[in-house]
Amino acid sequence: MAVLPAPAPAQVEHESDPLDAREPTRQGPLGAILEVWLPPVLLLVAWTVGWSAAGPWLAHEQLRWALLPTGLLLLLRGLLEITLRRAGPGGRPLLLLYGLHLVLVAFGILLNPLTCIYAFIGYIDAPRFLRGAWVHVAVMTTALLCAVGQVGGPQVALAEPWFFVGLAVVNLLLALAMMFVAGERERILDQRERAQREADRVNRENHQLHEQLMIGARTAGAGEERARLSREIHDTVAQGLVGVIRQLEAVGADIDPGSRQRITIAEEAARDCLLEARRAVEALGPHQLHGMNAVDALSDLVARWARAHRVVATFDADTAPRDGRHGDVLVRIAQEALANVARHSGARTVTVTLSGNERHRILQITDDGGGYDPVTVVRGHGLANMTERARSAGGDLGVRSAPGRGCTVTAAVPT
């Protein structure tokens, strides 16, 4: 049974900042929709709330000017999403566009401090559009912009510096906490994915091992059954035929010619049946490839066949690879072809050649017997069996013969 190859050594995975992952932040369908459409909604809400709350500290004229960065931010949002889809996160185009985005947010907060409602979305945008240290820069900048808006604008921040510093510290702590939570979430997701990939790999290996075990069990069962049938035929049919032949040979010569002729016919029939029984025993017996490769198995088969049938047989495998698939198919085809030579051809010499290349191994059995006409002679079970064996291995089989010119059987199977 084939042994599964050992898994390749696992590559060491270096720990990295979760915000420096190469894949975008993983979201469900609803999260992906909110990431795209929530920012423009918050931007419009920020301007609308600013207009509604306009009073002594915020002039309507100032809010009208705030429409300029608001409109530009809306256009920039679309450009950011298009660039993200085309180029992916972390590229230089997105870095430049997001830097412009932060400048417009700062300009918007200068005119309408309530733009900080929209600025908060930077905590989500930073890991979506940026990678590496730029994510931390963007998050810190977002925290400071939110603090400026929350105190009422740059004028109030300059007038009440401690109030601004307190809000800035709170926002920075919130930003750090959000980055830590996001990092933990990414690490957990990565661990789950690695565990799932490992489980899938183990399941695939178990499935392959199970398949190999099943194939081995089926092969072992088939081999045991073939060996049992071989023993049964040898111990019953073959031995019985040997006994019949010995009895016929022992009949004396003092019988009439008619009876002698019938005894001779019966003896010939018994010998033919014995030859078929021995052929079945050989085909069903222990696998020829046990302990040897196809070249050695074919060489042994040809030598035994030549001794048994007293036919000059040569085997040539000088150019054949000794290792390869489907050696059992080649041995079975050679058995069948040589049996047909013994039964039908009347050949005096047989040549068996095994050759090969990078794609195929080619077996050729040539005899100098009487041959036959492939057009008029009905194909027997032997030839059909050889053809089926070759095709089941992904190869092919061809027969070339003519009356008085012998026969050549050629089988090609994948290497």
Buried (B, 14 or more C-beta within 10 A) or exposed (E): EEEEEEEEEEEEEEEEBBBBBEEBBEEEEEEEEBBBEBBBEBBEEBBEBBBEEBEEEBEEEBBEBBBEBBEBBEEBBEBBBEBBEEEBBBBEEBBEBBBBBBEBBBBBBBBBBBBBBBBBBBBBBBBBBBBEEBBBBBBBBBBBBBBBBBBBBBEBBEEBEEBBEEBBEBBBEBBBEBBEEBBEEBEEBBEEEEEEEEEEEEEEEEEEEEEBEEEEEEEEEEBEEBBEBBEEBBEEBBEBBBEBBEEBEEBEEEEEEEEBEEBEEBBEEBBEBBBBBBBBBBBBBEBBBEEBBBBBBBBBBBEEBBEBBEBEBEBBBEEBBEEBBBBBBBBBBBBBBBBBBBBBBEBEBBBBBBBBEEEBBBBBBBBBBBBBEEEEEEEEEBBEBBBEBBEEBEBEBEBBBEEEEBBBBBBBBEB
